[in-house]
Amino acid sequence: MGVEVFAESEAAFEYRAPTAQDHKYSRGVVGLATGSTAYPGAALLGVDGALSTGIGMVRYVGPEEATRPLLVRRPEAVLGAGPVSAWVVGSGMSDTDTESMNRARRAMDEGKPTVVDAGALSLLPHAGLILATPHAGEMAKVFGVTRESVEGAPAEYALLAASQWNATVLLKGSTTFIANQFGDEFSVALATPWLAIAGAGDVLGGVLGSMIATRAKDIAADQRVLARIAASSVVIHSLAAQAASAGGPFLLEQLVAQIPAVIRNLLAR
C-alpha cells in the first residue's frame, strides 16, 4: 500500500468544529492521567495542548505536584475522575513509578480511545482503541535495537509496532510516521528543527487527546479513522511550531498560543 504523505490541506477534514447545538459534553471530554512527582510539567503541557485545540472539558488525574500549579495555570481544568470521551496517559511517567502506572492502567481499562505515551508504553499491548506515541528511542527499547536502527527505517518500525500492539502507532520525529494494524500508513514532514525540545511531545499528546475526544464516536464506528486524526493532529502541532519559531528558538507556551490560529486558518481553507 505504501506510505501516504498527509497533506496540510487534509487536516481540516478531520477537525470537528462545534455547532450551535453543541454543549461542553457533546463537544468532547478528554481525561489526562499524566505527569509524576518527578515530571509534573508534562501534565501542564498536555493540558495546555488539549485546551488550545478546542475541547468541551479537560479532566486531570495526577499527583499533587501537578494539580497545584495546574489550578493556577488553567483553572478551567477539572480535577478528579469522571466520565470522559478519550484519555491521554503516560506523559512524564516512568514505568518504575507504581502509583503513576496504576493511574494509567485504570484509564486504559475503561476502553475509551487512549493516547499512550512515554512510561505507559510498557503497558502495551492492551485491548482497546489505542494510539501509541513513541519516539525513536522508546521504539528501539521495545524491539531491543539501536535508536539508529529505528531512525533508519521509521515507517517499517511504525508498521511493525502497530501489528505487534494491534493499535495505531505514531512514531515521532522530524518526519512523523503513523501506521495502524490495518496497514494504513501516513507521514507528516512539516516540523521545524527548532521543535526538537523537551516537552514538545507532551503538548502533542494533549492535541491528540483533544482531537480524539471530539471524534470518539467516529473512532468507535471505524477504528481506521484514528490514524487520519492522528496525522491531522501532527499537522496542527507542526504548523503551530513553525509559527512560534519563525526561524528561531521558541518556548512551548508560544507554540500553544499559535494552535487556535492554525486551526482557524485550516478551517477557513
C-alpha positions in Angstrom: 0.0 0.0 0.0 2.9 2.4 0.8 3.2 5.5 3.0 0.8 8.3 2.0 2.2 11.8 2.6 -0.6 13.5 4.7 -1.1 17.0 3.3 -1.8 20.1 5.2 -5.0 20.5 3.1 -6.3 17.3 4.5 -6.1 18.2 8.2 -9.2 20.4 8.3 -11.4 17.5 7.2 -10.5 15.6 10.5 -11.2 18.5 12.8 -14.8 18.6 14.2 -15.8 22.2 14.8 -18.6 22.9 17.3 -22.1 23.7 16.1 -24.8 25.8 17.7 -26.3 22.6 19.1 -23.2 21.6 21.0 -22.5 21.9 24.7 -19.4 21.1 26.7 -20.2 17.4 27.0 -21.1 16.8 23.4 -18.0 18.8 22.3 -15.9 16.1 24.0 -14.2 15.5 27.3 -10.6 14.4 27.5 -9.0 12.9 30.5 -5.3 13.2 31.2 -3.6 10.7 33.6 -0.1 12.2 33.0 2.8 13.7 34.9 4.5 12.4 38.0 6.3 13.7 41.1 9.5 13.9 39.1 7.9 15.4 36.0 4.9 17.4 36.9 5.5 19.8 33.9 4.4 17.2 31.4 0.9 17.3 32.8 0.7 21.1 32.5 1.9 21.0 28.9 -0.5 18.3 27.9 -3.5 20.2 29.4 -2.3 23.3 27.6 -2.2 21.4 24.3 -5.7 19.9 24.8 -7.4 23.2 25.8 -5.8 25.2 23.0 -7.0 22.7 20.4 -10.7 23.1 21.3 -12.4 20.7 23.7 -15.5 20.8 25.9 -13.7 19.8 29.0 -10.4 18.6 30.3 -10.3 16.3 33.3 -6.9 15.8 35.1 -5.9 12.9 37.3 -2.4 13.1 38.7 -0.1 13.8 41.6 -0.4 16.9 43.8 2.8 18.3 42.4 1.0 18.8 39.1 -2.5 19.6 40.4 -1.5 22.6 42.5 0.2 24.6 39.7 -2.4 23.4 37.2 -5.2 25.1 39.2 -3.3 28.3 39.0 -2.3 27.9 35.3 -5.5 26.5 33.9 -8.5 27.0 36.3 -10.9 25.7 33.7 -9.4 22.2 34.0 -11.5 19.9 36.1 -9.6 17.8 38.7 -10.5 14.2 39.5 -12.0 11.2 37.8 -15.3 11.3 35.9 -16.8 10.5 32.5 -14.5 11.1 29.5 -14.6 10.6 25.8 -10.9 9.8 25.5 -7.8 9.5 27.6 -4.1 10.6 27.4 -1.8 8.6 29.6 1.9 8.2 30.3 3.4 11.6 29.5 6.0 12.5 32.2 5.8 9.0 33.7 8.3 6.3 34.4 7.4 2.7 34.1 9.0 2.2 37.5 6.6 4.7 39.2 3.9 2.3 40.5 1.4 5.0 41.5 1.5 6.7 38.2 1.4 3.5 36.2 -1.7 2.4 38.2 -3.4 5.6 37.2 -2.6 5.0 33.5 -3.7 1.4 33.7 -7.1 2.3 35.2 -7.7 4.8 32.5 -6.8 2.3 29.7 -9.0 -0.3 31.2 -12.1 1.9 30.6 -11.8 1.1 26.9 -12.1 4.6 25.6 -9.8 5.8 22.8 -6.5 6.4 24.5 -3.2 8.1 23.6 -0.4 6.1 25.2 2.9 7.9 25.7 6.2 7.6 27.4 6.1 5.3 30.5 2.7 3.8 29.7 4.1 2.3 26.5 5.3 -0.5 28.8 1.6 -1.5 29.3 1.2 -2.4 25.6 -0.2 -4.4 24.1 -3.5 -3.6 25.7 -7.1 -4.2 24.4 -9.0 -1.2 23.1 -8.7 1.8 20.8 -5.0 2.6 21.3 -2.9 5.3 19.8 0.7 4.8 20.9 3.2 7.7 20.5 6.8 6.6 21.0 9.9 8.5 19.8 12.7 6.6 18.2 14.5 5.8 21.5 11.4 4.4 23.0 10.7 2.3 19.9 14.2 1.0 20.0 13.8 -0.2 23.6 10.6 -2.1 22.6 12.4 -4.0 19.9 15.8 -4.3 21.5 17.6 -2.5 18.7 19.5 0.7 18.5 18.0 4.1 18.1 19.9 4.4 14.8 18.1 1.3 13.5 14.7 2.8 14.1 15.7 6.2 12.6 17.0 4.3 9.5 13.6 2.6 8.9 10.9 4.5 10.8 8.0 3.6 8.5 8.8 -0.1 8.9 9.1 0.1 12.7 5.9 2.0 13.0 4.0 -0.6 11.0 5.7 -3.5 12.9 4.7 -1.9 16.2 1.1 -1.4 15.0 0.9 -5.0 14.2 2.5 -6.2 17.4 0.3 -3.9 19.6 -2.8 -4.2 17.5 -3.0 -0.4 17.6 -2.4 2.8 15.8 1.2 4.0 16.2 2.6 7.5 15.8 6.4 7.4 15.7 7.6 10.9 16.4 10.5 12.5 14.6 11.4 15.2 12.2 9.2 13.3 9.9 6.4 11.6 11.9 5.1 8.2 10.7 1.7 6.9 11.5 0.6 3.3 10.9 -2.2 1.1 12.1 -2.8 -2.7 12.3 -4.9 -2.5 9.1 -1.9 -1.4 7.0 -2.7 2.2 6.6 0.4 4.4 6.7 0.9 8.2 6.7 3.8 10.6 7.0 3.9 14.2 8.1 7.1 16.2 7.4 6.1 19.8 8.5 8.1 20.0 11.7 10.7 22.7 12.2 14.1 21.5 13.6 13.5 24.0 16.4 10.7 21.7 17.7 13.3 19.2 18.9 12.9 20.3 22.6 11.8 18.7 25.8 8.1 18.8 26.4 7.0 19.1 22.7 5.7 15.6 22.8 3.7 16.4 25.9 1.9 19.2 24.1 1.3 16.9 21.1 -0.3 14.4 23.5 -2.8 17.0 24.6 -3.6 18.0 21.0 -4.1 14.3 20.1 -6.3 13.8 23.1 -8.5 16.7 22.3 -8.8 15.8 18.6 -9.7 12.2 19.5 -12.2 13.1 22.2 -14.2 15.2 19.8 -14.3 12.3 17.3 -14.7 9.4 19.8 -18.0 8.2 18.2 -16.4 8.1 14.8 -13.5 6.2 16.0 -15.7 3.6 17.8 -17.6 3.1 14.5 -14.4 2.8 12.4 -11.0 2.4 14.1 -9.2 3.3 10.9 -10.2 6.9 11.3 -7.8 7.2 14.2 -4.8 7.2 12.0 -6.0 10.1 10.0 -7.0 12.1 13.1 -3.5 11.4 14.5 -1.9 12.7 11.3 -4.1 15.8 11.4 -3.0 16.5 14.9 0.6 16.3 13.9 0.0 18.8 11.1 -1.6 21.3 13.6 1.2 20.8 16.1 3.9 21.3 13.4 2.3 24.4 11.9 1.9 25.9 15.3 5.6 25.2 15.9 6.5 26.8 12.6 4.6 30.0 13.5 6.1 30.1 17.0 9.6 29.6 15.7 9.6 32.0 12.7 13.1 30.6 12.0 14.4 30.7 15.6 14.0 29.2 19.1 10.7 29.4 21.0 9.1 28.4 24.2 6.3 25.8 24.2 3.8 28.4 25.6 4.4 30.2 22.3 3.6 27.1 20.3 0.4 26.5 22.4 -0.6 30.1 21.7 -0.4 29.5 18.0 -2.7 26.5 17.9 -6.1 28.3 17.8 -4.9 30.4 14.8 -3.6 27.4 13.0 -7.0 25.6 13.4 -8.9 28.7 12.4 -6.7 29.0 9.2 -7.2 25.4 8.3 -11.0 25.6 8.7 -11.0 28.8 6.6 -9.4 26.9 3.7 
